[in-house]
Each structure stands twice: as structure tokens, then as C-alpha cells.
Amino acid sequence: MLSRKTTHEASYERDDLTVTYNAARCIHAAACVRGLPAVFDTRMRPWINLDLGTADEIVAIVRRCRSGALQ
């Protein structure tokens, strides 16, 4: 489920996990897209689909986000 907090921030949720994306902080290093392309697919809307990865996989990718745009 997608919910917007501001025009720059969105939260993506499932029962066991919530990922927040802040577009204003993103430096487009693409670590998320390269690391887990099924979950983070910029060609899709919404571009983050938490149902396509395990919680451990997604958390590992979020931790690699250099800018902190993903949390």
C-alpha cells in the first residue's frame, strides 16, 4: 500500500515492513534499482513493490541507500 506524507515523501507498506522514500533526498545512485530490480522498478507505478522481495532482502537494500532517501 502506498501513502503520501508530503509531495516528496511516500511510504510503502505491507504487514511486516514499511519503506519510506523521500524524493528530495534521493541522489539517484541507483543502488536500490541495481540491488533488487524486481522491488525497485522505476518503469512501474508505484515504483516500489514490497511484495516482490523478502523483508531481509529489502532491508539490506534500504541500508545501502547512500542519501538516506530510503528508510
C-alpha positions in Angstrom: 0.0 0.0 0.0 1.3 3.5 -0.9 0.6 6.5 1.2 2.0 10.0 0.7 3.2 12.1 3.6 4.3 15.1 1.6 4.9 15.8 -2.1 8.4 14.5 -1.7 7.8 11.6 0.6 5.9 8.3 0.2 5.5 5.2 2.4 5.1 1.7 1.0 3.7 -0.8 3.4 3.0 -4.5 3.9 2.2 -6.4 7.1 5.8 -6.9 8.2 7.6 -3.9 6.6 7.3 -0.2 5.8 9.7 1.6 3.5 9.7 5.4 3.2 11.1 7.2 0.2 12.0 10.8 0.2 12.4 12.1 -3.4 14.0 15.3 -2.2 16.9 13.4 -0.6 17.5 10.9 -3.5 20.8 11.3 -5.3 19.9 8.7 -7.9 22.8 6.4 -7.2 20.5 3.5 -8.2 21.8 1.1 -5.6 18.2 0.1 -4.9 17.4 -0.5 -8.6 20.5 -2.5 -9.3 20.4 -4.4 -6.0 16.8 -5.5 -6.1 15.3 -4.6 -9.5 12.0 -6.6 -9.0 11.2 -4.5 -5.9 12.6 -1.1 -7.1 11.5 -0.7 -10.7 11.4 2.9 -12.0 9.3 1.8 -15.0 6.4 0.8 -12.8 3.9 2.8 -10.8 4.2 2.6 -7.9 7.9 2.1 -8.4 8.4 0.2 -5.1 6.6 -3.1 -4.8 7.4 -4.7 -1.4 5.6 -7.9 -2.4 8.3 -8.9 -4.8 11.1 -9.3 -2.2 11.7 -10.7 1.3 11.9 -8.4 4.3 15.6 -9.3 4.7 16.4 -8.5 1.1 14.6 -5.2 1.2 16.1 -4.1 4.5 19.6 -4.9 3.2 19.0 -2.7 0.1 17.5 0.2 2.1 20.5 0.2 4.4 22.7 0.6 1.3 20.9 3.9 0.3 23.7 6.5 0.4 21.5 9.5 0.7 19.1 8.2 3.2 16.2 8.7 0.8 15.0 5.1 1.5 14.3 4.3 5.2 
